[in-house]
Structures are given as structure tokens and as C-alpha cells.
Amino acid sequence: MFDWLIVGAGFAGSVLAERIASQRGESVLLIDRRSHIGGNAYDCYNEAGILIHRYGPHIFHTNAQSIVDYLSQFTAWHPYEHRVLAFVDGKLLPIPINLDTINRLYGLELSSAELEEFFASRRETVEKIHTAEDVVVSTVGRELYEKFFRGYTRKQWGVDPSQLSKSVTARVPTRTNRDDRYFGDSFQQMPASGYTRMFERMLDHPNVKIMLQTDYREVRERIPFRRLIYTGPIDEFFDWKLGRLPYRSLRFEHVTLDCEQFQPVAVVNYPQTEAYTRITEYKHLTGQRNVRTSLTYEYPTDIGDPYYPVPRPENEALYKQYEALSANCPGVWFVGRLATYRYYNMDQVVGQALATFARIQKTIPASDRAPQSALAMPV
Ligand SMILES: Cc1cc2nc3c(=O)[nH]c(=O)nc-3n(C[C@H](O)[C@H](O)[C@H](O)COP(=O)(O)OP(=O)(O)OC[C@H]3O[C@@H](n4cnc5c(N)ncnc54)[C@H](O)[C@@H]3O)c2cc1C
């Protein structure tokens, strides 16, 4: 009998396993249907000895010092500021759009003040901003929207930006200065020995047992546990009984080349005609030196592992119905990106897991061992 069964060994499940084991002294069985821990942040050394991210580039950035302090118990950090270029009209240009992007795209020499005027003369008036398209055309105008955003977003989500909620492009700021950093957060660093090593240290506790290649749906009636933390897709937990929540997936093509460097920055976006959305070159992220280099091409698709909740109002409404069902599952905690159907970054998932742990501490005294009859099975 385990005190806790935790489904999913990504950030959400691993942080909670660590907290419960180390702070409450309770036993945890952590399961994952994949063959490794770390969830989508999993990294590993490939056949060329280069550290790559199996599920696409994961860049750690946050403004929350408490989250840095928590993770720093399990890792040292390697300084890295993320920069992205977009391949547009045959040129590599900084993204988010800044002063250099516009000057180099159009062969101009605008100042910051002139760029303000440039945007002002091109932006469209949109009465009420509803969609991702509204956000961009009302900020930089239709031409830049077509060049930098429309194709990328259509590839990424499989639908036109006019059909997507404004939250999608609200994530991409536009600048009138020359700041070419992708993120503005106060802390931007990578785990010095990689994410997987950080997870291994986090889960190295005698109260934590790990079972990989184990699907919750196959073992839920066979493993005895008192309480459950579930970090998988919420619709799957309820056997999709209200219908399927749409997720966008990715196909990753990993390649290694016999040259030291392929592109000038870690990530180059392809918003125009290519079938892939972006290429990542990992050595820029990790600072690793090697005579060869490893890349990942990302091809968005509807088939495959669920990576991104699709931000449309009808999907949010369906999620709310599942959330209402979850409120009737005492003893089950739903945490993480898939269980709460939110596009959370890693730091936000760590924050959500730590907040969940604080609620567990308040509601369940550590000494209050639930009787066996309180088995936390789904209804
Ligand atoms: C391509 C890509 C790039 C990203 N880049 C960044 C970035 O640069 N910076 C950033 O901060 N965030 C990034 N993210 C987001 C980041 O991956 C997530 O915030 C984080 O991994 C979420 O952690 P999680 O534990 O909620 O979910 P996950 O990492 O998805 O972990 C959930 C785990 O549960 C397991 N699971 C699900 N169902 C079951 C079941 N029935 N039985 C057993 N196991 C199950 C899954 O196998 C998975 O391992 C990126 C995401 C993607 C997809």
C-alpha cells in the first residue's frame, strides 16, 4: 500500500513526489508510461555524445526567485539567454520583431522613434480584439503579420490565426529597440548537467519508487494506494466520456551533422513555405563543445503525444466540464499542463506543483493516514 500514487514523472509529478517524500515522510509510487523520467523536458546524450532534448528545445526562464531556489537544490545552472531568428524572404531576422528586424527586412535605417511611426502607419484598427490575428494586425499591421506570424501559426496549430484565441500571439512581444532576447525574465539559465540529471537528483529518495513504461489505465485497479496525483490528460482520466479535448502534437526529426555549427543561434523559425516550424541546434543551449552538431526539426501534427492544448473557446468550455467532474473526486489532485489543459511553462508547472503541495499540507495532516477503504479510484 503506497501513501500516494503519482501519475506522470514530468515537472508536476516529480516536484510533488519529492515534496511528499522529503517533507511528509510518506511513500510515493511514481509511474510514467514513457521509458524515462522528466516528461517533455527529458534530455539525453545521443550517439554522437551530444546532449539533446528529445521533445524539442526547453529553455528555462522565470521571474520567480522561489522557484529558482527550489530547483537549485537539485542542479547548478549554466547561463544562457535565448535568441531566435526567423527565416523570412531569404534573410535571418531577429524575432520578436525589433528595430533590426525591420531595418534589415526593408533595407532601412529607422530610429526607435521612427519605428513607432512605422508601426503606427501600418497597424489596423480592430474594434474588439478577439483572435490571434487581431492582436498582430493591430500591433504591426497586415504585411508583417503575413510574413512572420500567419504561416507559422497555421503550421503550429493547423488552423488560421483568425480562428485562435488572442492568448496565442499575446506571448510574442514586439519591440522598438534592439533588444533581441526572446524572453525578458530576470532568470534565464539552463540546468548545468541537463534536465534529466536534475530530475534524477530530485527523485533520489528512499520513499520514492519509480515504475516506467507503466500506464495508469492498465494498473489503476491493481496498485493499492491511498491518494492520487494525476498529471496526464484530464479527458483520458475520465475515459473521454464528455468527448476528446484537442491537443496539438509534434513530430521531431533529430539529425547529427559532421560540422561544428549549423546556424548562428539555438533556434531558427521558419514561418513561410517549409513544412517544419523551427530548427534547434542544441550546442548553443548547453555550451557543449563537439566537432559534430545535433539538430531537431519540428513538424506540427494532430497525431501523436499530446503537447499543446489548443486555445479555442469551445475547448476551454469542454475542459471546464471535465474540471467540474474532477471536483467530485476526493483524494485525487489534478496538476500540470495536461491535467489542467493549460499552456504552462516549466516554471509555472513547478509553481503549480508547489502550491498544490501547500494545499495538501493544509488539508491533510501528515499523521492522518487514510484508511484502505478510502482508495482513490476514479468514479
Ligand atoms: C516542444 C515543446 C517545447 C517547450 N519548450 C519550453 C520552454 O522552452 N520553456 C518552458 O518553460 N516550457 C517549455 N515547454 C513546456 C514544458 O514542456 C511543460 O511546461 C512541462 O514539461 C510540463 O510538465 P508536466 O509535468 O505538466 O507535463 P509533462 O512533461 O507532459 O509530463 C506528464 C507525464 O505524464 C505521463 N503520462 C500521461 N498520462 C499517463 C498515464 N495514463 N499513465 C502514465 N503516465 C502518463 C507522460 O508520459 C508525461 O511524461 C515546452 C513544451 C513542448 C511540447
The ligand as an SDF file (V2000), in Angstrom:
LIG
                    3D

 53 58  0  0  0  0  0  0  0  0999 V2000
    8.0450   21.2950  -27.8850 C   0  0  0  0  0  0  0  0  0  0  0  0
    7.9090   21.9150  -26.5250 C   0  0  0  0  0  0  0  0  0  0  0  0
    8.7870   22.9150  -26.1640 C   0  0  0  0  0  0  0  0  0  0  0  0
    8.6670   23.5090  -24.8960 C   0  0  0  0  0  0  0  0  0  0  0  0
    9.5680   24.4770  -24.5680 N   0  0  0  0  0  0  0  0  0  0  0  0
    9.5100   25.0380  -23.3490 C   0  0  0  0  0  0  0  0  0  0  0  0
   10.4690   26.0310  -22.9700 C   0  0  0  0  0  0  0  0  0  0  0  0
   11.3420   26.3900  -23.7480 O   0  0  0  0  0  0  0  0  0  0  0  0
   10.3740   26.5660  -21.7300 N   0  0  0  0  0  0  0  0  0  0  0  0
    9.3970   26.1870  -20.8380 C   0  0  0  0  0  0  0  0  0  0  0  0
    9.3870   26.6890  -19.7050 O   0  0  0  0  0  0  0  0  0  0  0  0
    8.4890   25.2360  -21.1670 N   0  0  0  0  0  0  0  0  0  0  0  0
    8.5160   24.6580  -22.3910 C   0  0  0  0  0  0  0  0  0  0  0  0
    7.6060   23.6910  -22.7330 N   0  0  0  0  0  0  0  0  0  0  0  0
    6.5890   23.3220  -21.7450 C   0  0  0  0  0  0  0  0  0  0  0  0
    7.0750   22.2250  -20.7890 C   0  0  0  0  0  0  0  0  0  0  0  0
    7.3320   21.0530  -21.5250 O   0  0  0  0  0  0  0  0  0  0  0  0
    5.9880   21.9580  -19.7490 C   0  0  0  0  0  0  0  0  0  0  0  0
    5.7080   23.1210  -19.0160 O   0  0  0  0  0  0  0  0  0  0  0  0
    6.3400   20.8770  -18.7370 C   0  0  0  0  0  0  0  0  0  0  0  0
    7.0550   19.8250  -19.2860 O   0  0  0  0  0  0  0  0  0  0  0  0
    5.0330   20.3740  -18.1420 C   0  0  0  0  0  0  0  0  0  0  0  0
    5.2710   19.4310  -17.1440 O   0  0  0  0  0  0  0  0  0  0  0  0
    4.1010   18.4400  -16.7430 P   0  0  0  0  0  0  0  0  0  0  0  0
    4.6290   17.5980  -15.6440 O   0  0  0  0  0  0  0  0  0  0  0  0
    2.8470   19.2060  -16.5130 O   0  0  0  0  0  0  0  0  0  0  0  0
    3.8000   17.5850  -18.0620 O   0  0  0  0  0  0  0  0  0  0  0  0
    4.6770   16.5660  -18.9110 P   0  0  0  0  0  0  0  0  0  0  0  0
    6.0910   16.9980  -19.0020 O   0  0  0  0  0  0  0  0  0  0  0  0
    3.9090   16.3480  -20.1690 O   0  0  0  0  0  0  0  0  0  0  0  0
    4.6290   15.2410  -18.0390 O   0  0  0  0  0  0  0  0  0  0  0  0
    3.4660   14.4410  -17.9450 C   0  0  0  0  0  0  0  0  0  0  0  0
    3.9130   12.9870  -17.9230 C   0  0  0  0  0  0  0  0  0  0  0  0
    2.7660   12.1820  -17.6400 O   0  0  0  0  0  0  0  0  0  0  0  0
    2.8890   10.9760  -18.3540 C   0  0  0  0  0  0  0  0  0  0  0  0
    1.5460   10.3940  -18.5010 N   0  0  0  0  0  0  0  0  0  0  0  0
    0.4590   10.9440  -19.0770 C   0  0  0  0  0  0  0  0  0  0  0  0
   -0.5870   10.1010  -18.9990 N   0  0  0  0  0  0  0  0  0  0  0  0
   -0.1500    8.9960  -18.3570 C   0  0  0  0  0  0  0  0  0  0  0  0
   -0.7600    7.7570  -17.9810 C   0  0  0  0  0  0  0  0  0  0  0  0
   -2.0380    7.4900  -18.2690 N   0  0  0  0  0  0  0  0  0  0  0  0
   -0.0190    6.8340  -17.3290 N   0  0  0  0  0  0  0  0  0  0  0  0
    1.2830    7.0640  -17.0450 C   0  0  0  0  0  0  0  0  0  0  0  0
    1.9230    8.2300  -17.3840 N   0  0  0  0  0  0  0  0  0  0  0  0
    1.2130    9.1560  -18.0210 C   0  0  0  0  0  0  0  0  0  0  0  0
    3.5010   11.4000  -19.6880 C   0  0  0  0  0  0  0  0  0  0  0  0
    4.1530   10.2990  -20.3120 O   0  0  0  0  0  0  0  0  0  0  0  0
    4.4680   12.5050  -19.2520 C   0  0  0  0  0  0  0  0  0  0  0  0
    5.7860   12.0160  -19.0880 O   0  0  0  0  0  0  0  0  0  0  0  0
    7.6660   23.0930  -23.9910 C   0  0  0  0  0  0  0  0  0  0  0  0
    6.7750   22.0870  -24.3820 C   0  0  0  0  0  0  0  0  0  0  0  0
    6.8820   21.4960  -25.6200 C   0  0  0  0  0  0  0  0  0  0  0  0
    5.9220   20.4120  -26.0140 C   0  0  0  0  0  0  0  0  0  0  0  0
  1  2  1  0
  2  3  1  0
  2 52  2  0
  3  4  2  0
  4  5  1  0
  4 50  1  0
  5  6  2  0
  6  7  1  0
  6 13  1  0
  7  8  2  0
  7  9  1  0
  9 10  1  0
 10 11  2  0
 10 12  1  0
 12 13  2  0
 13 14  1  0
 14 15  1  0
 14 50  1  0
 15 16  1  0
 16 17  1  0
 16 18  1  0
 18 19  1  0
 18 20  1  0
 20 21  1  0
 20 22  1  0
 22 23  1  0
 23 24  1  0
 24 25  2  0
 24 26  1  0
 24 27  1  0
 27 28  1  0
 28 29  2  0
 28 30  1  0
 28 31  1  0
 31 32  1  0
 32 33  1  0
 33 34  1  0
 33 48  1  0
 34 35  1  0
 35 36  1  0
 35 46  1  0
 36 37  1  0
 36 45  1  0
 37 38  2  0
 38 39  1  0
 39 40  1  0
 39 45  2  0
 40 41  1  0
 40 42  2  0
 42 43  1  0
 43 44  2  0
 44 45  1  0
 46 47  1  0
 46 48  1  0
 48 49  1  0
 50 51  2  0
 51 52  1  0
 52 53  1  0
M  END
$$$$
